Amino acid sequence: MTTTISAPRVGGTRLVERVDLGIRQRRWFGYAALAALAYLPVLLSATGRVAADSKQYLYLDPSRLLERAPWMWNPNIGLGTVTHQSIGYLFPTGPYYWFFDTIGVPAWVAQRLWLGSIIFLAGVGVLFLLRTLQVRGPGVVAAAVVYMLTPYLLNSSARVSVILLPFSGLPWMIALVARALRSGRWREPAAFALVVQLVGSVNATALVFAGIGAALWIPYAVWGAREVDGRPALAATARIGVLTIAASLWWIAGLSIQSGYGLNVLRYTETLDVVSRSSSVPEVLRGLGYWYFYGGDRIGAWIQASSDYLSDVWLIVVGFAITTVAFVSAAFTRWKHKVFFVALVVVGTVIAVGAYPYSDPSLYGRAFRSFARDSTAGLALRSTARAVPLVVLGLAVLLGVGLTALAARLRERGYGNWAGAGAALVVVLAVLNLPALWNGGF
């Protein structure tokens, strides 16, 4: 005797389809919300005005910039000179502005879309990273928002936004390393090399610090999480290294020529003493600590938004509230990968603090101070606060995982309607923690 169950199967299929559709709708709504947070505030900030960001030829004449950037010798300046970082604008920044200039988009709009894309891709990168680590729940969105709306953005957003590219690429890099170790394929290392190509062509310091975060996953996966054995990990690392160097050789060669024959920029810019005056642990933990953020002259603060973070008590409380919630989440949440992100916070903080206080640093600070004094490579890495994204990402992920665990606990106890309340509150705090987002000061 045969029992027919085709009807229930159809009904079950329809139910699954409805559930999948609901998940996709919520996912796309989440992407749309992140995009609104990333693009709308910058588009509504100082409309019609072009900020003095990075190379001025990006807005004045991107075609001429692309024409001259491949050559390390520029005969058009003085009696000729070796260019400084111009080759890095060959990709992706130069083609981006050339495209928008060609189709007639105003320079200020192209500039705002550029910055908005950096912010948006940073948030989507956190979603990609947590999906890679199989984390689901309301805390995922909160983690993305906390990372993408960090005050760290204000250091460079209107001056040298290209330095923010490694910040945007950091979560993607960690996720792709994790996937490369698990899969053993060439596809993920190739994607990693492409990300480095996109984010690392102009400023090596910011890329090096972001690369430390990605590199930390390899020993963690082998000895901490025990996800992969040593030999496959070594093979995956070799794939990543070969493809990354091959894809970035064009700007690495340019950087080498510039350092050997160009103007000694390191000697005539900020000193180690200057950059070490503000990178204290509390400032680093709230996403700040970069020396330029605190500077000013008779006209006013160099970064106008900085005064809020130094004088407004409520903003200081909000910033440390986010950090405190992340610490509490780390303390009370059980999660397989918690150790890695705690290590990311610790390592990022140690690097970012650097030689602070310059007159009496820690044991590590003394070693770094000597390294920066006695070598060109050390002096090039003097802007240690560019390691702050490691700290911000670690805190954001720990916070998000803790909020997801809290939501699951509330559902278990019958308070499902309140499951997303914690995440919603943290999103509000993240928005409040960046006043430039809503007061038109970006």
Secondary structure, DSSP 8 states (H G I E B T S, - for coil): -----HHHHHHHHHHHHHHHHHHHHHHHHHHHHHHHHHHHHHHTSSTT-----S-THHHH-HHHHHHHTT-SEETTSTT-EE-SSGGGGGTTHHHHHHHHHHTT--HHHHHHHHHHHHHHHHHHHHHHHHHHTT--SHHHHHHHHHHHT-GGGGGTTTT-GGGGHHHHHHHHHHHHHHHHHHH--SHHHHHHHHHHHHH-SS-HHHHHHHHHHHHHHHHIIIIIS--S-HHHHHHHHHHHHHHHHHHHHHHHHHHHHHHHHS--HHHHS--HHHHTSS--HHHHHTT---GGGG-B-SS-BSSTTHHHHHH-HHHHHHHHHHHHHHHHHHHH---TTHHHHHHHHHHHHHHHHTT-STTS--HHHHHHHHHHHH-HHHHHT--GGGGHHHHHHHHHHHHHHHHHHHHHHHHHTT-GGGTTHHHHHHHHHHHHT-GGGTSS--
